[in-house]
Structures are given as C-alpha cells and as structure tokens.
Amino acid sequence: MMQDYDYLQECRKFYEQRLLSKFGPPVGATEAEVAELRANLDVNLPIAYHQFLLWMGKDKHGALKGSEWFIDEVCENGEFLDELLAENEVKRTASNPIVCFFVHQGYMAAWFSLDDPRSDPLCEFYSEANSNPIPINVGSFSSFLLKELQGVAETSVRIS
C-alpha cells in the first residue's frame, strides 16, 4: 500500500486555485485526534479519508460549512444514517462497518464501507430528494470530495 501517495491531490489543487482566497487555509485535525476517532470506531480508516481529516477535518467555518463532514461529527453521522435510512425504508447496500462522513441538513448522507480494501474507497449516497429510493454509488471518496468542492466554487461565483 502506498502510504505516501496523496489521494487528495486533485482536491488540494482545486482548493488552492479556486477556494483558498475565499476561505483561507483549511483547518485539519491532528494525528492524535484521528487516532482517537479510529479508537472510538475501533477501525482502521482508509488512507484517503485519513488524509482528508488531517487536511480539513476541523474546518467548520471553511468551504464545507453547513454540512457535517468533520471529525467530531462522524460518530453522530453514523447514528443519523441508520435513522434516515430506516425512516425511508431504505436498505444500505454497503456491508458493515461503515463510516458516514457526510450529512447535509437531515435529508442526505454519504458513506463508505470499511470492508472496501481500497485506499480511496467507493462511496454511497442517499438523498430523500432523489426519486430513486436506494443509495447510489458515487465513486471514490476523493472524487466525491472534489465534486463537493467544485459545487462550493460554483455557488461562491453565483453569490459573489
């Protein structure tokens, strides 16, 4: 496994070019905080997600504000996901255990399975707003993050 490979390289480049001037440098979690999360979840985290936490894991006032992406929200996100899917009678296709790394305004969530051996795991996404009542595969964690950052940049341009 290539521990030194930067799975978020495209995300970092995009952020630097399009979002840094508006939001400033992201606030990351420390290795100790990531280790504490791993201990609380009793799992190893995929490298790409670990890299995200170190880069943006505490950046609540930055580009991803308004959604629950952050290190202190991960455990609650998992509980919320179970409730969201049960309330909508939706079965999760990913096997247990999972990390629900993204929740937005109580009606959408994204997660990956820890059974996925990839360093940049495939993610699933569910939204009550979608007409299809099943979770969909949205690609790798890094591609999901990049799409979200691109969406922030587009919204920022329209609002400015």
PEKA-V727344 format. One line per field, one symbol per residue. psi: psi as a letter, one per 20 degrees, with the letter a starting at -180 (. if undefined). burial: # if it has 24 or more other C-alpha atoms within 12 Angstrom, else .. A space follows every 10 residues. Layout:
psi->???
burial->???
This chain:
psi->pnhipnijgh gggggghhhg hhiapqorrr hghghggggh ilrqqqgggg ggghgjikli jbhjqirniq hjigghgggg gggggghjlp pphqrqqroo ipqokjiqqq rqpiioiqhn qqqqppphiq hokqqqpjar ghhggghghh hgggghghh.
burial->......##.. ##.##..##. ..#..####. ...#..##.. ...####### #########. .####.#### ########.# ##.##..... .#.#...### ####.##### ####.#..## ########.. ...###...# ######.### .##.......
